[in-house]
Amino acid sequence: METRDIQCPHCWEYITIALDVSVDGQTYVEDCQVCCRPLEIDYTVTQGVLASLSVAPIGQ
């Protein structure tokens, strides 16, 4: 697991998320820890290293 600080596109607060870098990547929905609104987290991993990460609001 690897953690990253991201900024919520709903409330603009920074939160910490955990990413499983043992897989090639994932797309999943996680609620913001501050405002509880849903975020789409999408990331890719190359040879165990985080290659890309994007966070998009859901429901706007």
PDB file of N, CA, C and O in Angstrom:
ATOM      1  N   MET A   1       0.843  -1.189   0.000  1.00  0.00           N
ATOM      2  CA  MET A   1       0.000   0.000   0.000  1.00  0.00           C
ATOM      3  C   MET A   1       0.884   1.246   0.000  1.00  0.00           C
ATOM      4  O   MET A   1       1.985   1.268   0.550  1.00  0.00           O
ATOM      5  N   GLU A   2       0.359   2.254  -0.628  1.00  0.00           N
ATOM      6  CA  GLU A   2       1.033   3.549  -0.680  1.00  0.00           C
ATOM      7  C   GLU A   2      -0.027   4.609  -0.413  1.00  0.00           C
ATOM      8  O   GLU A   2      -1.153   4.483  -0.893  1.00  0.00           O
ATOM      9  N   THR A   3       0.306   5.639   0.333  1.00  0.00           N
ATOM     10  CA  THR A   3      -0.663   6.697   0.598  1.00  0.00           C
ATOM     11  C   THR A   3      -0.303   7.944  -0.203  1.00  0.00           C
ATOM     12  O   THR A   3       0.865   8.210  -0.486  1.00  0.00           O
ATOM     13  N   ARG A   4      -1.330   8.691  -0.555  1.00  0.00           N
ATOM     14  CA  ARG A   4      -1.169   9.950  -1.277  1.00  0.00           C
ATOM     15  C   ARG A   4      -2.142  10.966  -0.702  1.00  0.00           C
ATOM     16  O   ARG A   4      -3.261  10.623  -0.320  1.00  0.00           O
ATOM     17  N   ASP A   5      -1.714  12.200  -0.646  1.00  0.00           N
ATOM     18  CA  ASP A   5      -2.603  13.296  -0.276  1.00  0.00           C
ATOM     19  C   ASP A   5      -3.190  13.861  -1.555  1.00  0.00           C
ATOM     20  O   ASP A   5      -2.468  14.179  -2.499  1.00  0.00           O
ATOM     21  N   ILE A   6      -4.523  13.983  -1.575  1.00  0.00           N
ATOM     22  CA  ILE A   6      -5.211  14.538  -2.740  1.00  0.00           C
ATOM     23  C   ILE A   6      -6.130  15.659  -2.263  1.00  0.00           C
ATOM     24  O   ILE A   6      -6.463  15.746  -1.081  1.00  0.00           O
ATOM     25  N   GLN A   7      -6.528  16.503  -3.190  1.00  0.00           N
ATOM     26  CA  GLN A   7      -7.463  17.577  -2.868  1.00  0.00           C
ATOM     27  C   GLN A   7      -8.839  17.203  -3.399  1.00  0.00           C
ATOM     28  O   GLN A   7      -8.991  16.887  -4.579  1.00  0.00           O
ATOM     29  N   CYS A   8      -9.835  17.238  -2.531  1.00  0.00           N
ATOM     30  CA  CYS A   8     -11.207  16.916  -2.923  1.00  0.00           C
ATOM     31  C   CYS A   8     -11.715  17.988  -3.888  1.00  0.00           C
ATOM     32  O   CYS A   8     -11.639  19.176  -3.574  1.00  0.00           O
ATOM     33  N   PRO A   9     -12.232  17.595  -5.055  1.00  0.00           N
ATOM     34  CA  PRO A   9     -12.767  18.566  -5.999  1.00  0.00           C
ATOM     35  C   PRO A   9     -14.146  19.110  -5.608  1.00  0.00           C
ATOM     36  O   PRO A   9     -14.677  19.992  -6.284  1.00  0.00           O
ATOM     37  N   HIS A  10     -14.718  18.598  -4.537  1.00  0.00           N
ATOM     38  CA  HIS A  10     -15.996  19.110  -4.036  1.00  0.00           C
ATOM     39  C   HIS A  10     -15.768  20.215  -3.002  1.00  0.00           C
ATOM     40  O   HIS A  10     -16.289  21.321  -3.148  1.00  0.00           O
ATOM     41  N   CYS A  11     -14.987  19.914  -1.954  1.00  0.00           N
ATOM     42  CA  CYS A  11     -14.822  20.856  -0.837  1.00  0.00           C
ATOM     43  C   CYS A  11     -13.431  21.490  -0.780  1.00  0.00           C
ATOM     44  O   CYS A  11     -13.194  22.391   0.024  1.00  0.00           O
ATOM     45  N   TRP A  12     -12.515  21.025  -1.627  1.00  0.00           N
ATOM     46  CA  TRP A  12     -11.147  21.549  -1.754  1.00  0.00           C
ATOM     47  C   TRP A  12     -10.249  21.265  -0.552  1.00  0.00           C
ATOM     48  O   TRP A  12      -9.151  21.815  -0.458  1.00  0.00           O
ATOM     49  N   GLU A  13     -10.700  20.418   0.362  1.00  0.00           N
ATOM     50  CA  GLU A  13      -9.857  20.013   1.496  1.00  0.00           C
ATOM     51  C   GLU A  13      -8.920  18.892   1.048  1.00  0.00           C
ATOM     52  O   GLU A  13      -9.233  18.138   0.127  1.00  0.00           O
ATOM     53  N   TYR A  14      -7.777  18.795   1.708  1.00  0.00           N
ATOM     54  CA  TYR A  14      -6.840  17.707   1.421  1.00  0.00           C
ATOM     55  C   TYR A  14      -7.168  16.494   2.282  1.00  0.00           C
ATOM     56  O   TYR A  14      -7.421  16.618   3.480  1.00  0.00           O
ATOM     57  N   ILE A  15      -7.159  15.313   1.653  1.00  0.00           N
ATOM     58  CA  ILE A  15      -7.394  14.055   2.355  1.00  0.00           C
ATOM     59  C   ILE A  15      -6.307  13.065   1.936  1.00  0.00           C
ATOM     60  O   ILE A  15      -5.638  13.262   0.922  1.00  0.00           O
ATOM     61  N   THR A  16      -6.137  12.017   2.711  1.00  0.00           N
ATOM     62  CA  THR A  16      -5.157  10.984   2.402  1.00  0.00           C
ATOM     63  C   THR A  16      -5.885   9.723   1.966  1.00  0.00           C
ATOM     64  O   THR A  16      -6.813   9.263   2.632  1.00  0.00           O
ATOM     65  N   ILE A  17      -5.451   9.170   0.835  1.00  0.00           N
ATOM     66  CA  ILE A  17      -6.032   7.923   0.348  1.00  0.00           C
ATOM     67  C   ILE A  17      -4.926   6.862   0.286  1.00  0.00           C
ATOM     68  O   ILE A  17      -3.746   7.193   0.173  1.00  0.00           O
ATOM     69  N   ALA A  18      -5.317   5.597   0.359  1.00  0.00           N
ATOM     70  CA  ALA A  18      -4.383   4.478   0.252  1.00  0.00           C
ATOM     71  C   ALA A  18      -4.559   3.814  -1.105  1.00  0.00           C
ATOM     72  O   ALA A  18      -5.682   3.552  -1.537  1.00  0.00           O
ATOM     73  N   LEU A  19      -3.449   3.546  -1.772  1.00  0.00           N
ATOM     74  CA  LEU A  19      -3.466   2.924  -3.094  1.00  0.00           C
ATOM     75  C   LEU A  19      -2.715   1.602  -3.038  1.00  0.00           C
ATOM     76  O   LEU A  19      -1.628   1.518  -2.468  1.00  0.00           O
ATOM     77  N   ASP A  20      -3.304   0.575  -3.632  1.00  0.00           N
ATOM     78  CA  ASP A  20      -2.685  -0.743  -3.671  1.00  0.00           C
ATOM     79  C   ASP A  20      -1.777  -0.808  -4.894  1.00  0.00           C
ATOM     80  O   ASP A  20      -2.259  -1.009  -6.009  1.00  0.00           O
ATOM     81  N   VAL A  21      -0.464  -0.639  -4.698  1.00  0.00           N
ATOM     82  CA  VAL A  21       0.465  -0.635  -5.823  1.00  0.00           C
ATOM     83  C   VAL A  21       0.907  -2.044  -6.231  1.00  0.00           C
ATOM     84  O   VAL A  21       1.773  -2.195  -7.093  1.00  0.00           O
ATOM     85  N   SER A  22       0.317  -3.070  -5.618  1.00  0.00           N
ATOM     86  CA  SER A  22       0.641  -4.450  -6.014  1.00  0.00           C
ATOM     87  C   SER A  22      -0.177  -4.889  -7.229  1.00  0.00           C
ATOM     88  O   SER A  22       0.049  -5.973  -7.766  1.00  0.00           O
ATOM     89  N   VAL A  23      -1.122  -4.058  -7.664  1.00  0.00           N
ATOM     90  CA  VAL A  23      -1.912  -4.335  -8.869  1.00  0.00           C
ATOM     91  C   VAL A  23      -1.547  -3.305  -9.938  1.00  0.00           C
ATOM     92  O   VAL A  23      -0.922  -2.291  -9.631  1.00  0.00           O
ATOM     93  N   ASP A  24      -1.934  -3.559 -11.197  1.00  0.00           N
ATOM     94  CA  ASP A  24      -1.579  -2.660 -12.298  1.00  0.00           C
ATOM     95  C   ASP A  24      -2.336  -1.341 -12.276  1.00  0.00           C
ATOM     96  O   ASP A  24      -1.987  -0.411 -13.003  1.00  0.00           O
ATOM     97  N   GLY A  25      -3.360  -1.258 -11.455  1.00  0.00           N
ATOM     98  CA  GLY A  25      -4.157  -0.035 -11.367  1.00  0.00           C
ATOM     99  C   GLY A  25      -5.595  -0.358 -11.046  1.00  0.00           C
ATOM    100  O   GLY A  25      -6.020  -1.513 -11.093  1.00  0.00           O
ATOM    101  N   GLN A  26      -6.333   0.674 -10.721  1.00  0.00           N
ATOM    102  CA  GLN A  26      -7.743   0.505 -10.368  1.00  0.00           C
ATOM    103  C   GLN A  26      -8.504   1.785 -10.665  1.00  0.00           C
ATOM    104  O   GLN A  26      -7.929   2.869 -10.764  1.00  0.00           O
ATOM    105  N   THR A  27      -9.799   1.628 -10.800  1.00  0.00           N
ATOM    106  CA  THR A  27     -10.745   2.740 -10.806  1.00  0.00           C
ATOM    107  C   THR A  27     -11.806   2.379  -9.793  1.00  0.00           C
ATOM    108  O   THR A  27     -12.420   1.315  -9.882  1.00  0.00           O
ATOM    109  N   TYR A  28     -12.028   3.262  -8.825  1.00  0.00           N
ATOM    110  CA  TYR A  28     -13.014   2.967  -7.796  1.00  0.00           C
ATOM    111  C   TYR A  28     -13.590   4.261  -7.244  1.00  0.00           C
ATOM    112  O   TYR A  28     -13.069   5.345  -7.507  1.00  0.00           O
ATOM    113  N   VAL A  29     -14.661   4.142  -6.481  1.00  0.00           N
ATOM    114  CA  VAL A  29     -15.324   5.288  -5.861  1.00  0.00           C
ATOM    115  C   VAL A  29     -15.030   5.274  -4.373  1.00  0.00           C
ATOM    116  O   VAL A  29     -15.145   4.243  -3.712  1.00  0.00           O
ATOM    117  N   GLU A  30     -14.649   6.436  -3.856  1.00  0.00           N
ATOM    118  CA  GLU A  30     -14.392   6.596  -2.427  1.00  0.00           C
ATOM    119  C   GLU A  30     -14.983   7.930  -1.994  1.00  0.00           C
ATOM    120  O   GLU A  30     -14.888   8.919  -2.720  1.00  0.00           O
ATOM    121  N   ASP A  31     -15.590   7.960  -0.820  1.00  0.00           N
ATOM    122  CA  ASP A  31     -16.158   9.202  -0.305  1.00  0.00           C
ATOM    123  C   ASP A  31     -15.073  10.058   0.333  1.00  0.00           C
ATOM    124  O   ASP A  31     -14.163   9.546   0.985  1.00  0.00           O
ATOM    125  N   CYS A  32     -15.182  11.369   0.135  1.00  0.00           N
ATOM    126  CA  CYS A  32     -14.279  12.313   0.787  1.00  0.00           C
ATOM    127  C   CYS A  32     -14.441  12.179   2.304  1.00  0.00           C
ATOM    128  O   CYS A  32     -15.562  12.100   2.805  1.00  0.00           O
ATOM    129  N   GLN A  33     -13.337  12.154   3.021  1.00  0.00           N
ATOM    130  CA  GLN A  33     -13.365  12.015   4.474  1.00  0.00           C
ATOM    131  C   GLN A  33     -13.867  13.278   5.169  1.00  0.00           C
ATOM    132  O   GLN A  33     -14.206  13.238   6.352  1.00  0.00           O
ATOM    133  N   VAL A  34     -13.919  14.404   4.444  1.00  0.00           N
ATOM    134  CA  VAL A  34     -14.360  15.671   5.032  1.00  0.00           C
ATOM    135  C   VAL A  34     -15.825  15.953   4.702  1.00  0.00           C
ATOM    136  O   VAL A  34     -16.639  16.150   5.604  1.00  0.00           O
ATOM    137  N   CYS A  35     -16.164  15.973   3.400  1.00  0.00           N
ATOM    138  CA  CYS A  35     -17.526  16.364   3.001  1.00  0.00           C
ATOM    139  C   CYS A  35     -18.429  15.177   2.664  1.00  0.00           C
ATOM    140  O   CYS A  35     -19.628  15.354   2.447  1.00  0.00           O
ATOM    141  N   CYS A  36     -17.864  13.972   2.620  1.00  0.00           N
ATOM    142  CA  CYS A  36     -18.611  12.722   2.365  1.00  0.00           C
ATOM    143  C   CYS A  36     -19.184  12.614   0.958  1.00  0.00           C
ATOM    144  O   CYS A  36     -20.033  11.757   0.712  1.00  0.00           O
ATOM    145  N   ARG A  37     -18.750  13.449   0.038  1.00  0.00           N
ATOM    146  CA  ARG A  37     -19.231  13.352  -1.335  1.00  0.00           C
ATOM    147  C   ARG A  37     -18.340  12.382  -2.114  1.00  0.00           C
ATOM    148  O   ARG A  37     -17.157  12.246  -1.802  1.00  0.00           O
ATOM    149  N   PRO A  38     -18.897  11.707  -3.123  1.00  0.00           N
ATOM    150  CA  PRO A  38     -18.153  10.663  -3.828  1.00  0.00           C
ATOM    151  C   PRO A  38     -17.103  11.211  -4.797  1.00  0.00           C
ATOM    152  O   PRO A  38     -17.293  12.231  -5.460  1.00  0.00           O
ATOM    153  N   LEU A  39     -15.983  10.476  -4.845  1.00  0.00           N
ATOM    154  CA  LEU A  39     -14.884  10.789  -5.753  1.00  0.00           C
ATOM    155  C   LEU A  39     -14.562   9.546  -6.573  1.00  0.00           C
ATOM    156  O   LEU A  39     -14.599   8.430  -6.053  1.00  0.00           O
ATOM    157  N   GLU A  40     -14.251   9.731  -7.836  1.00  0.00           N
ATOM    158  CA  GLU A  40     -13.765   8.622  -8.646  1.00  0.00           C
ATOM    159  C   GLU A  40     -12.241   8.691  -8.647  1.00  0.00           C
ATOM    160  O   GLU A  40     -11.648   9.660  -9.122  1.00  0.00           O
ATOM    161  N   ILE A  41     -11.624   7.652  -8.109  1.00  0.00           N
ATOM    162  CA  ILE A  41     -10.178   7.549  -8.041  1.00  0.00           C
ATOM    163  C   ILE A  41      -9.731   6.601  -9.151  1.00  0.00           C
ATOM    164  O   ILE A  41     -10.225   5.477  -9.242  1.00  0.00           O
ATOM    165  N   ASP A  42      -8.807   7.041  -9.987  1.00  0.00           N
ATOM    166  CA  ASP A  42      -8.294   6.216 -11.076  1.00  0.00           C
ATOM    167  C   ASP A  42      -6.771   6.311 -11.054  1.00  0.00           C
ATOM    168  O   ASP A  42      -6.213   7.407 -11.071  1.00  0.00           O
ATOM    169  N   TYR A  43      -6.102   5.158 -11.016  1.00  0.00           N
ATOM    170  CA  TYR A  43      -4.647   5.185 -11.015  1.00  0.00           C
ATOM    171  C   TYR A  43      -4.075   3.983 -11.751  1.00  0.00           C
ATOM    172  O   TYR A  43      -4.729   2.950 -11.895  1.00  0.00           O
ATOM    173  N   THR A  44      -2.838   4.144 -12.216  1.00  0.00           N
ATOM    174  CA  THR A  44      -2.106   3.057 -12.862  1.00  0.00           C
ATOM    175  C   THR A  44      -0.758   2.891 -12.175  1.00  0.00           C
ATOM    176  O   THR A  44      -0.189   3.837 -11.630  1.00  0.00           O
ATOM    177  N   VAL A  45      -0.272   1.670 -12.219  1.00  0.00           N
ATOM    178  CA  VAL A  45       1.000   1.315 -11.592  1.00  0.00           C
ATOM    179  C   VAL A  45       1.865   0.633 -12.641  1.00  0.00           C
ATOM    180  O   VAL A  45       1.385  -0.219 -13.389  1.00  0.00           O
ATOM    181  N   THR A  46       3.136   1.006 -12.697  1.00  0.00           N
ATOM    182  CA  THR A  46       4.095   0.385 -13.596  1.00  0.00           C
ATOM    183  C   THR A  46       5.255  -0.148 -12.773  1.00  0.00           C
ATOM    184  O   THR A  46       5.959   0.621 -12.117  1.00  0.00           O
ATOM    185  N   GLN A  47       5.455  -1.435 -12.802  1.00  0.00           N
ATOM    186  CA  GLN A  47       6.531  -2.118 -12.071  1.00  0.00           C
ATOM    187  C   GLN A  47       6.558  -1.724 -10.589  1.00  0.00           C
ATOM    188  O   GLN A  47       7.618  -1.460 -10.021  1.00  0.00           O
ATOM    189  N   GLY A  48       5.384  -1.691  -9.986  1.00  0.00           N
ATOM    190  CA  GLY A  48       5.271  -1.414  -8.566  1.00  0.00           C
ATOM    191  C   GLY A  48       5.365   0.048  -8.176  1.00  0.00           C
ATOM    192  O   GLY A  48       5.387   0.371  -6.988  1.00  0.00           O
ATOM    193  N   VAL A  49       5.423   0.946  -9.170  1.00  0.00           N
ATOM    194  CA  VAL A  49       5.539   2.381  -8.919  1.00  0.00           C
ATOM    195  C   VAL A  49       4.303   3.080  -9.476  1.00  0.00           C
ATOM    196  O   VAL A  49       3.882   2.802 -10.599  1.00  0.00           O
ATOM    197  N   LEU A  50       3.724   3.980  -8.696  1.00  0.00           N
ATOM    198  CA  LEU A  50       2.560   4.731  -9.140  1.00  0.00           C
ATOM    199  C   LEU A  50       2.923   5.564 -10.372  1.00  0.00           C
ATOM    200  O   LEU A  50       3.814   6.410 -10.313  1.00  0.00           O
ATOM    201  N   ALA A  51       2.233   5.321 -11.480  1.00  0.00           N
ATOM    202  CA  ALA A  51       2.527   6.006 -12.729  1.00  0.00           C
ATOM    203  C   ALA A  51       1.587   7.182 -12.990  1.00  0.00           C
ATOM    204  O   ALA A  51       2.007   8.208 -13.524  1.00  0.00           O
ATOM    205  N   SER A  52       0.314   7.033 -12.613  1.00  0.00           N
ATOM    206  CA  SER A  52      -0.650   8.122 -12.796  1.00  0.00           C
ATOM    207  C   SER A  52      -1.743   8.031 -11.753  1.00  0.00           C
ATOM    208  O   SER A  52      -2.061   6.950 -11.257  1.00  0.00           O
ATOM    209  N   LEU A  53      -2.312   9.180 -11.426  1.00  0.00           N
ATOM    210  CA  LEU A  53      -3.398   9.257 -10.457  1.00  0.00           C
ATOM    211  C   LEU A  53      -4.303  10.398 -10.847  1.00  0.00           C
ATOM    212  O   LEU A  53      -3.841  11.517 -11.068  1.00  0.00           O
ATOM    213  N   SER A  54      -5.604  10.122 -10.936  1.00  0.00           N
ATOM    214  CA  SER A  54      -6.568  11.195 -11.189  1.00  0.00           C
ATOM    215  C   SER A  54      -7.733  11.048 -10.232  1.00  0.00           C
ATOM    216  O   SER A  54      -8.116   9.944  -9.845  1.00  0.00           O
ATOM    217  N   VAL A  55      -8.287  12.194  -9.862  1.00  0.00           N
ATOM    218  CA  VAL A  55      -9.427  12.252  -8.947  1.00  0.00           C
ATOM    219  C   VAL A  55     -10.484  13.129  -9.606  1.00  0.00           C
ATOM    220  O   VAL A  55     -10.210  14.270  -9.979  1.00  0.00           O
ATOM    221  N   ALA A  56     -11.691  12.590  -9.747  1.00  0.00           N
ATOM    222  CA  ALA A  56     -12.780  13.334 -10.369  1.00  0.00           C
ATOM    223  C   ALA A  56     -14.005  13.336  -9.458  1.00  0.00           C
ATOM    224  O   ALA A  56     -14.298  12.343  -8.793  1.00  0.00           O
ATOM    225  N   PRO A  57     -14.722  14.475  -9.436  1.00  0.00           N
ATOM    226  CA  PRO A  57     -15.954  14.515  -8.632  1.00  0.00           C
ATOM    227  C   PRO A  57     -17.046  13.706  -9.297  1.00  0.00           C
ATOM    228  O   PRO A  57     -17.095  13.610 -10.524  1.00  0.00           O
ATOM    229  N   ILE A  58     -17.910  13.132  -8.509  1.00  0.00           N
ATOM    230  CA  ILE A  58     -19.091  12.432  -9.009  1.00  0.00           C
ATOM    231  C   ILE A  58     -20.315  13.195  -8.521  1.00  0.00           C
ATOM    232  O   ILE A  58     -20.402  13.567  -7.350  1.00  0.00           O
ATOM    233  N   GLY A  59     -21.253  13.424  -9.426  1.00  0.00           N
ATOM    234  CA  GLY A  59     -22.498  14.055  -9.024  1.00  0.00           C
ATOM    235  C   GLY A  59     -22.515  15.568  -9.129  1.00  0.00           C
ATOM    236  O   GLY A  59     -23.282  16.230  -8.430  1.00  0.00           O
ATOM    237  N   GLN A  60     -21.683  16.121  -9.991  1.00  0.00           N
ATOM    238  CA  GLN A  60     -21.725  17.566 -10.190  1.00  0.00           C
ATOM    239  C   GLN A  60     -22.334  17.879 -11.502  1.00  0.00           C
ATOM    240  O   GLN A  60     -22.462  19.050 -11.860  1.00  0.00           O
TER     241      GLN A  60
END
